[in-house]
């Protein structure tokens, strides 16, 4: 695939064309990764809203949750 210049915008049609060239397995992986990204964005929005309300979670708790999730994903591989 040709390297695009930084000022070029990738269109939806270009993305869909590339996705259609993936194998079904690659499409499944892409779908799973996209779902993870959407969940991360949802969690970030919840966290931002919580902070806006003056609520917060201690950083130690946040890192413990990240670490537990990371270890869980590592164990599933």
C-alpha positions in Angstrom: 0.0 0.0 0.0 1.3 3.4 -0.9 2.3 5.7 1.9 -0.1 8.6 2.2 1.1 12.2 2.7 0.3 13.7 6.1 -2.0 16.4 4.6 -4.1 13.8 2.8 -7.4 12.7 4.4 -8.4 9.1 4.2 -12.0 8.8 3.1 -14.6 6.3 4.3 -14.7 4.7 0.9 -10.9 4.1 1.1 -11.2 2.6 4.5 -14.1 0.3 3.5 -12.2 -0.8 0.4 -9.2 -1.8 2.6 -11.4 -3.6 5.0 -13.1 -5.6 2.2 -9.6 -6.8 1.2 -9.0 -8.4 4.7 -9.6 -12.0 5.3 -12.7 -12.9 7.5 -10.3 -13.6 10.4 -8.6 -10.2 10.0 -12.0 -8.6 9.8 -13.0 -10.3 13.0 -9.9 -9.1 14.8 -10.4 -5.6 13.5 -14.0 -5.6 14.7 -12.9 -6.8 18.2 -10.2 -4.1 18.4 -12.7 -1.5 17.3 -15.1 -2.6 20.0 -12.3 -2.3 22.6 -11.6 1.2 21.4 -15.2 2.2 21.6 -15.4 0.8 25.2 -12.2 2.7 26.1 -13.7 5.9 24.7 -17.0 5.3 26.7 -15.0 4.7 29.9 -13.0 7.9 29.3 -16.2 9.9 28.8 -17.6 8.5 32.0 -14.4 9.4 33.8 -14.4 12.9 32.5 -18.0 13.4 33.5 -17.2 12.1 37.0 -14.3 14.5 37.3 -16.6 17.4 36.1 -19.0 16.5 38.9 -16.1 16.7 41.4 -15.9 13.0 41.8 -12.8 11.1 41.4 -11.0 7.8 41.9 -7.7 7.6 43.6 -4.9 7.0 41.1 -3.8 3.8 42.9 -7.3 2.3 42.3 -7.2 3.2 38.6 -3.8 1.7 38.1 -4.9 -1.5 40.0 -7.8 -1.8 37.7 -5.6 -1.3 34.6 -3.1 -3.9 35.9 -5.9 -6.4 36.7 -7.3 -6.0 33.2 -3.9 -6.3 31.6 -3.1 -9.4 33.5 -6.4 -10.9 32.6 -5.8 -10.3 28.9 -2.3 -11.7 29.2 -3.7 -14.8 30.8 -6.2 -15.3 28.0 -3.6 -15.3 25.2 
